[in-house]
Amino acid sequence: MTGAGPTGAGPTGAGLTGDEPGRVTRTTKGSYLASGLALAIVGALAVVPVVSGLNVVNDLTQLFILFVMGTMWNLLAGYCGLVSIGLQGFLGLGGYALLALADHNGVEPYLALVLGALFCGVAALLTSLVAFRLRGGYFAVGTWVVAEIFSLITAQISTLGGGSGTALMSLSNFGPEARLHDTYWAALSCAAVGFAGVWLLLRTRTGLTLVASRDDEGGARSLGARSVVAKRTAFAVAGLGCGAAGGLFLLSNLDIVPSSAYSVDLSAYMIFIVLIGGLGTIEGPVMGAVVFWAIQLEFASYGAYYLIGLGVLAVFMTLVLPGGIAGAIRRFTHGDPFPIGYTLLPARQGPAPGARQGSPLEQDGLALPDAHA
């Protein structure tokens, strides 16, 4: 005799009534559409240097760098619960690593960008051994102190320009157009890889551990989650991404100074981008970076008034739209364009096409004896 549960979810019930249990999935029509749109945007941006002037290319390069910075800060604060005001330490470290490799060791500048980013990832992993002993506000201030230590050490290295900074000489053989185009494509690649990499990381077991630990670290550990390992991984990824952004800053500006490369203002920019776009959303840093970039282009020349305006806008968004632009769109559309969790689709009710109509007992999910049993 075959059996079935009262809901008809078993072999007999499913075949006779057509009722299907809810299906668990990570993808929806909306996510497919969002992914396709993202790929189309990246493809369109890839041809911008061919059809646009150098000013547009340079401005968009700065946008991509801002997006990478916001994505890395959002990974830590939005998905790990680690609020840091010291990620600028890896921005400066990435720029100076590129400078040391390219100008003093003969490494090709764009290869040095990759190697410098990897160096920052390792540095972040080592930093976490100390920083993770701190919690809450102590962690935030502690990472700031680490960034200041990086700045002070760099300022003592005379071969890297000391406290007055220096210029990147290894790009002198590149023409202005070739340099800007190559830096643009490097920045676009870093932005695309950063976006996809963070999204895919959060869809793994490590990502699940990060979110669970953010919500209740004690409970996650009681279930066997290795929260510290997961957080170290995320911190290393954030260091790697910020190192790449720092290297891109140097490639686009051609000079570097410790006071600006390690400035805490860079952390303020990251926080603003994420608050405006939407904390704890994949697409939020994209929107926040676009808003911040547009404001910079139009109002940066106003000096102190520009900074005051940024503060007022951040407070307004926090009070009126605490979920940021992405959060407001999600509430309106009731969808997540880049899901990292699972979605339970509703069960399909009614007879399945071509299914045999059974007796009332069978339709109620009760099996009858098999005549050949």
C-alpha positions, 0 to 999 in steps of 0.5 A: 500500500502506498501512503500520502499525507493529509495535504496530498503532498505524497506520491498518491495525493500529488498525482491525483489532486494536482496539489503541489507543495510550495517551491523554495527558490532563490530566483524570481522573474524580477531577479532575472530581469534585474540581472539582465538589466545589470549586464546590459548596463555594464555592456553599455558602460564598456563602450563609453570611452569609444563614444565620449570625451575624456571628461566624461570618462574621468567623471565616470571613473570616479563614480565607479570608485565611489561605488566600490567603496560603498559596496565594501562598507555595506558588506561590513555594516549591512550584512556583518553588523561591523560598523567601521570608520577605518576602511580608509586605511586600506584605501591609502594602503592600496594606493601606496602598494601600487606606487611601491610596486610600479615605481620602485619594483618595475611592475606594470601599473595595472598588474600592480593594481591587482597585486596591491589589492591582494596585499590589502586583503591580506593586511585586512585579515591580519588586522582582524586578528586585533580589531575583532577583539573589540565590539561596537563603538570600540571596533569602529574607533579601533579601525580608525586608529589602525588607519591612522597608524598606517598613515603615520608609518607611510609618512615616515617612508621617504622613498614613497614621498614621506608626508608631502606625497609623490607622483606616480611616474610609471604612467609617464609613458602612457598618453593621457587618452590611453591612461584615462581609457585604461583606468576607466576599464579597470575601474568598471571591472572592479565595480562589476566584480565587486558587485557580483562578488559580494552578491555571490559571497552572500549567497553562500554558507558564509553569507548565511553565517554573516547575516545570522551572526549579525542578527544574533551572534550567540544564537548562530554560534549555538547552531554551529555557525563559525561566525568569526571565520565568516567575519574575517572573510568579509573583512578581508574582502572589504580590505581587498576591495578598498585596496583596489579603490585606493589604487584606482584613485592613484591611477586617475589622479597620478599623485598621492599624499598620506593626509588625503589617502588616509583621510577619515572623510573617505569613510564619511563618504562611504557611510553617506553612500550607503545611508542614501542608497540603502543599508543591507541591500545589494543595489543600494550602494549603486544608487547611493554612489550615483546620488553622491557623485551627482552632488559632488559634480554640481556642488563640491565647489561650494566648500563648507556649504556643500558638506553641510548640505550632505549632512542635512540630506543624510539626516533627512534620509535617515528620518524619512527613508531609513531604508534608503532609496533601495528600501523605498523601491522594495517596499513599493514593488514588494520584490528583491531584485538581487535576493541572497536568501530563499523565497517560498513560492505558493503551492499550485492548487487544483487538478494537474493537467491530465491527472486522473480524478480519483474517488472522494477518499483519494481526493482527500489524500487518503490512499486505497489498497493497491489491487496488485499488492 
